[in-house]
Amino acid sequence: MATSGTSRVREWLRRYGPAEIFSLAATLGAAVVATRAGSPEVARALAATWAGNIAYFGYLLGQDVWHTRRAVRAQGRPYTLGIFGRNMRALVVEFGVAEVLDSLLVRPALLYWLPRWLHSVPLGILVAKLAADITFYVPTIISYELSKQKLRKF
């Protein structure tokens, strides 16, 4: 059983790790740009949230499309709009509940308050992102594991 658990953790790190790197860079970049532009703290929190989301989900969608295209081409089939729809549906199932709570409540609140409480924008943004990621990944990984067999077989 330990091997199975270890292989799952490796799978999750391969899936989510690169997306997290892009998301972290976009989150910090947007926070810095918003701060230097003199934006209000709430605008900084929202800009950081959405920039991180665009980078994160853009990477994951690109990764899913790339893997699926390879799989269907190996079967001699074209990658169609219907298959793209299945890729999108799999992402919605994997992230839907966690993402709604994360993007509309948890992450913006943490990105607003932690820089204030820690008296440091860069440190506060980093700590907020890491704290929000914890609450995000528990339901995400559960959904991913439950949806793998039905929604990710092409």
Secondary structure per residue as TSV (DSSP state, phi and psi in degrees):
chain	resnum	aa	ss	phi	psi
A	1	M	-	360.0	-33.7
A	2	A	H	-62.0	-37.6
A	3	T	H	-63.0	-42.6
A	4	S	H	-61.3	-43.9
A	5	G	H	-66.0	-40.2
A	6	T	H	-65.1	-41.7
A	7	S	H	-67.3	-34.0
A	8	R	H	-65.7	-43.5
A	9	V	H	-61.8	-42.2
A	10	R	H	-61.6	-42.5
A	11	E	H	-59.9	-44.7
A	12	W	H	-64.6	-41.0
A	13	L	H	-65.5	-39.6
A	14	R	H	-65.9	-37.7
A	15	R	H	-73.7	-51.2
A	16	Y	H	-94.7	-23.8
A	17	G	H	-57.2	-55.7
A	18	P	H	-60.8	-38.6
A	19	A	H	-62.4	-37.2
A	20	E	H	-65.9	-37.7
A	21	I	H	-63.6	-47.1
A	22	F	H	-62.0	-42.1
A	23	S	H	-64.1	-42.7
A	24	L	H	-62.3	-44.9
A	25	A	H	-61.7	-44.1
A	26	A	H	-67.8	-39.3
A	27	T	H	-62.3	-50.9
A	28	L	H	-65.1	-42.1
A	29	G	H	-60.3	-46.4
A	30	A	H	-64.9	-38.5
A	31	A	H	-64.6	-41.8
A	32	V	H	-66.3	-46.3
A	33	V	H	-60.6	-46.2
A	34	A	H	-64.3	-39.2
A	35	T	H	-65.4	-46.7
A	36	R	H	-66.5	-27.7
A	37	A	T	-79.3	-5.3
A	38	G	T	80.2	19.9
A	39	S	-	-67.1	151.5
A	40	P	-	-62.3	157.0
A	41	E	H	-57.9	-37.4
A	42	V	H	-67.0	-36.9
A	43	A	H	-66.8	-38.8
A	44	R	H	-61.1	-44.5
A	45	A	H	-62.3	-43.3
A	46	L	H	-69.2	-41.0
A	47	A	H	-62.4	-43.2
A	48	A	H	-64.8	-41.4
A	49	T	H	-60.7	-51.4
A	50	W	H	-73.4	-34.9
A	51	A	H	-64.2	-42.7
A	52	G	H	-62.1	-41.5
A	53	N	H	-64.2	-44.1
A	54	I	H	-62.1	-44.9
A	55	A	H	-64.6	-44.4
A	56	Y	H	-63.8	-55.4
A	57	F	H	-74.7	-28.6
A	58	G	H	-62.5	-44.1
A	59	Y	H	-63.2	-48.3
A	60	L	H	-63.9	-41.0
A	61	L	H	-63.3	-44.6
A	62	G	H	-59.8	-42.4
A	63	Q	H	-62.8	-46.6
A	64	D	H	-63.2	-43.5
A	65	V	H	-62.9	-44.5
A	66	W	H	-59.9	-48.2
A	67	H	H	-64.8	-41.0
A	68	T	H	-68.0	-42.3
A	69	R	H	-57.2	-44.7
A	70	R	H	-62.1	-42.7
A	71	A	H	-65.3	-46.6
A	72	V	H	-72.5	-33.3
A	73	R	H	-66.2	-36.1
A	74	A	H	-64.1	-24.4
A	75	Q	T	-90.3	1.8
A	76	G	T	78.2	19.2
A	77	R	-	-110.6	153.5
A	78	P	-	-83.5	155.4
A	79	Y	-	-84.1	114.8
A	80	T	-	-108.5	171.5
A	81	L	H	-61.1	-35.5
A	82	G	H	-63.3	-39.0
A	83	I	H	-68.8	-39.2
A	84	F	H	-58.6	-41.3
A	85	G	H	-59.5	-38.0
A	86	R	H	-66.9	-38.3
A	87	N	H	-59.8	-44.8
A	88	M	H	-64.5	-43.7
A	89	R	H	-60.6	-41.7
A	90	A	H	-61.2	-39.7
A	91	L	H	-66.8	-40.0
A	92	V	H	-63.5	-43.1
A	93	V	H	-65.2	-42.9
A	94	E	H	-64.4	-40.4
A	95	F	H	-113.8	-12.8
A	96	G	H	-45.0	-65.3
A	97	V	H	-63.6	-47.7
A	98	A	H	-62.0	-40.2
A	99	E	H	-69.8	-38.6
A	100	V	H	-61.6	-49.4
A	101	L	H	-64.0	-40.6
A	102	D	I	-66.9	-50.8
A	103	S	I	-75.6	-31.0
A	104	L	I	-95.6	-15.8
A	105	L	I	-135.8	-67.4
A	106	V	I	-61.9	-58.1
A	107	R	H	-64.8	-48.0
A	108	P	H	-61.3	-37.8
A	109	A	H	-64.9	-45.3
A	110	L	H	-66.2	-39.8
A	111	L	H	-68.8	-22.3
A	112	Y	H	-82.0	-50.1
A	113	W	H	-82.4	-39.6
A	114	L	H	-63.9	-39.8
A	115	P	H	-60.2	-34.8
A	116	R	H	-68.5	-47.1
A	117	W	H	-68.0	-34.4
A	118	L	H	-90.5	-5.2
A	119	H	T	55.8	34.4
A	120	S	-	-155.6	118.1
A	121	V	H	-63.7	-52.6
A	122	P	H	-61.4	-45.5
A	123	L	H	-65.4	-43.6
A	124	G	H	-62.3	-40.6
A	125	I	H	-65.2	-44.6
A	126	L	H	-62.6	-48.5
A	127	V	H	-64.9	-39.9
A	128	A	H	-62.3	-44.1
A	129	K	H	-61.8	-45.9
A	130	L	H	-65.0	-40.7
A	131	A	H	-65.9	-42.1
A	132	A	H	-66.5	-35.7
A	133	D	H	-61.2	-36.2
A	134	I	H	-61.5	-48.6
A	135	T	H	-69.6	-22.2
A	136	F	H	-79.7	-41.0
A	137	Y	H	-78.3	-24.8
A	138	V	H	-60.5	-57.1
A	139	P	H	-69.8	-29.4
A	140	T	H	-63.7	-48.1
A	141	I	H	-67.1	-37.7
A	142	I	H	-60.8	-46.9
A	143	S	H	-64.0	-40.6
A	144	Y	H	-60.3	-48.5
A	145	E	H	-63.1	-40.6
A	146	L	H	-69.7	-30.1
A	147	S	H	-93.2	-11.8
A	148	K	H	-56.2	-46.7
A	149	Q	H	-70.2	-33.4
A	150	K	H	-95.6	-37.2
A	151	L	H	-103.3	-8.6
A	152	R	S	-118.3	18.5
A	153	K	-	-102.7	116.5
A	154	F	-	-118.0	360.0
